[in-house]
Amino acid sequence: MKKILFSLFLIINTYALTGQKIMLLNNGKIYRTTYFKAYDGYYSYKLKDLDVAFFITDDQVDKIIDDPGYVPKGIFHEVFEIQNTRALKMSISGFSGESLIMSYEQQLSIKWHVEGSFKLHQGDNNDFPFYEADGWGAELGIKYIVDNPYHIFKSGSVKQKMQHVFIKPTIGYSDRSQRGFSDSDEYSIFYIGSSAGAQFVLGGRMSIELSAGLYYYDGSGTSTPMNGTFTIPILLEPEEGDFSGKKNLGTSLSIKFGFLF
């Protein structure tokens, strides 16, 4: 009798599992179904915790596989391939330090991204105290993605791969000169350190990145009076873009807006 009951249990359980499918849709959504049935040109299915039958045409479905109890990473990767995973960003906070900072981010793998930035220092003030500033700089950073990229929301949408929490080791260089009413200052610095932050994606096309960083920097700088009679070395206390420093310790607070493509 026990054998018969056990066999019936296996048959019922096997029958129930036949309705458990994973559907990958053409729009990048992933549905895990508790009931699934194929018809001529469309499918009927039920989602977990919803005892309601939905219908979808087969031209909206990219792939159907048996549900092993979890979503295989290969399915996630197929969705990632149709997502926008490159970003061109501009630092809004950089304007407060009279610098235009443009960044480009490209994924290397699921957990690693590379980001390069170019700085253009440009500013002037015709009121007292008069000054002009110019120069350039560059950064190279490697983002390590801290949070889990494999996540499905209740709507079936997969987490955008460019939406993440990160740590970014960075190296950089900056050359800047500033001419005032009485003197002209110039400096060049190299810096190395790391920043941490979060990047959010809006509508799959726009990004907002918030980050803070800590760096060690070194270099050289000079100050020359406008009459040009002598030149002396100066303390390196850069105030540029979203980067500021004192006594070889630099910090950054950055807000970037970007476009994904």
Solvent accessible surface area in square Angstrom, and as a share of the most:
residue,aa,sasa,rsa
1,M,163,0.73
2,K,172,0.73
3,K,172,0.73
4,I,106,0.54
5,L,98,0.49
6,F,123,0.51
7,S,53,0.34
8,L,88,0.44
9,F,123,0.51
10,L,83,0.41
11,I,112,0.57
12,I,118,0.60
13,N,64,0.33
14,T,81,0.47
15,Y,166,0.63
16,A,52,0.40
17,L,91,0.45
18,T,80,0.46
19,G,9,0.09
20,Q,62,0.28
21,K,43,0.18
22,I,1,0.01
23,M,0,0.00
24,L,7,0.04
25,L,10,0.05
26,N,80,0.41
27,N,103,0.53
28,G,7,0.07
29,K,58,0.24
30,I,3,0.02
31,Y,35,0.13
32,R,92,0.33
33,T,3,0.02
34,T,66,0.39
35,Y,83,0.31
36,F,31,0.13
37,K,100,0.43
38,A,63,0.49
39,Y,90,0.34
40,D,144,0.74
41,G,35,0.34
42,Y,83,0.31
43,Y,38,0.14
44,S,4,0.03
45,Y,14,0.05
46,K,57,0.24
47,L,35,0.18
48,K,146,0.62
49,D,135,0.70
50,L,88,0.44
51,D,123,0.64
52,V,84,0.48
53,A,42,0.33
54,F,74,0.31
55,F,135,0.56
56,I,14,0.07
57,T,63,0.37
58,D,64,0.33
59,D,107,0.55
60,Q,90,0.40
61,V,21,0.12
62,D,83,0.43
63,K,75,0.32
64,I,54,0.27
65,I,51,0.26
66,D,96,0.50
67,D,24,0.12
68,P,74,0.46
69,G,56,0.54
70,Y,134,0.51
71,V,20,0.12
72,P,38,0.24
73,K,122,0.52
74,G,43,0.41
75,I,9,0.05
76,F,12,0.05
77,H,70,0.31
78,E,55,0.25
79,V,4,0.03
80,F,6,0.02
81,E,143,0.64
82,I,106,0.54
83,Q,34,0.15
84,N,36,0.19
85,T,17,0.10
86,R,103,0.38
87,A,0,0.00
88,L,87,0.43
89,K,1,0.00
90,M,66,0.29
91,S,0,0.00
92,I,72,0.37
93,S,25,0.16
94,G,0,0.00
95,F,100,0.42
96,S,101,0.65
97,G,14,0.13
98,E,48,0.22
99,S,2,0.01
100,L,68,0.34
101,I,6,0.03
102,M,67,0.30
103,S,2,0.02
104,Y,86,0.33
105,E,0,0.00
106,Q,52,0.23
107,Q,50,0.22
108,L,108,0.54
109,S,52,0.34
110,I,34,0.17
111,K,58,0.25
112,W,110,0.39
113,H,0,0.00
114,V,36,0.21
115,E,3,0.01
116,G,27,0.26
117,S,11,0.07
118,F,105,0.44
119,K,4,0.01
120,L,78,0.39
121,H,0,0.00
122,Q,114,0.51
123,G,10,0.10
124,D,88,0.46
125,N,43,0.22
126,N,130,0.66
127,D,104,0.54
128,F,178,0.74
129,P,82,0.51
130,F,75,0.31
131,Y,48,0.18
132,E,67,0.30
133,A,1,0.01
134,D,48,0.25
135,G,16,0.16
136,W,115,0.40
137,G,0,0.00
138,A,38,0.30
139,E,36,0.16
140,L,91,0.45
141,G,2,0.02
142,I,61,0.31
143,K,0,0.00
144,Y,81,0.31
145,I,4,0.02
146,V,72,0.42
147,D,41,0.21
148,N,91,0.47
149,P,11,0.07
150,Y,44,0.17
151,H,85,0.38
152,I,44,0.22
153,F,93,0.39
154,K,212,0.90
155,S,65,0.42
156,G,3,0.03
157,S,39,0.25
158,V,13,0.08
159,K,24,0.10
160,Q,25,0.11
161,K,15,0.06
162,M,0,0.00
163,Q,55,0.25
164,H,5,0.02
165,V,69,0.40
166,F,1,0.00
167,I,81,0.41
168,K,14,0.06
169,P,69,0.43
170,T,3,0.02
171,I,95,0.48
172,G,9,0.09
173,Y,49,0.19
174,S,0,0.00
175,D,46,0.24
176,R,12,0.04
177,S,16,0.11
178,Q,74,0.33
179,R,76,0.28
180,G,15,0.14
181,F,159,0.66
182,S,74,0.48
183,D,52,0.27
184,S,22,0.14
185,D,48,0.25
186,E,95,0.42
187,Y,30,0.12
188,S,32,0.21
189,I,0,0.00
190,F,136,0.57
191,Y,7,0.02
192,I,103,0.52
193,G,22,0.21
194,S,42,0.27
195,S,7,0.05
196,A,52,0.40
197,G,16,0.15
198,A,22,0.17
199,Q,1,0.00
200,F,92,0.38
201,V,19,0.11
202,L,96,0.48
203,G,83,0.80
204,G,25,0.24
205,R,119,0.43
206,M,90,0.40
207,S,0,0.00
208,I,42,0.21
209,E,2,0.01
210,L,81,0.40
211,S,20,0.13
212,A,49,0.38
213,G,11,0.10
214,L,104,0.52
215,Y,14,0.05
216,Y,122,0.46
217,Y,0,0.00
218,D,72,0.37
219,G,36,0.35
220,S,78,0.50
221,G,7,0.06
222,T,55,0.32
223,S,14,0.09
224,T,37,0.22
225,P,28,0.18
226,M,110,0.49
227,N,115,0.59
228,G,50,0.48
229,T,95,0.55
230,F,112,0.47
231,T,78,0.45
232,I,86,0.44
233,P,114,0.72
234,I,54,0.27
235,L,151,0.75
236,L,27,0.14
237,E,82,0.37
238,P,2,0.01
239,E,119,0.53
240,E,2,0.01
241,G,9,0.09
242,D,27,0.14
243,F,5,0.02
244,S,36,0.23
245,G,9,0.09
246,K,120,0.51
247,K,174,0.74
248,N,55,0.28
249,L,98,0.49
250,G,0,0.00
251,T,63,0.37
252,S,14,0.09
253,L,133,0.66
254,S,12,0.08
255,I,76,0.39
256,K,12,0.05
257,F,93,0.39
258,G,5,0.05
259,F,97,0.40
260,L,0,0.00
261,F,75,0.31
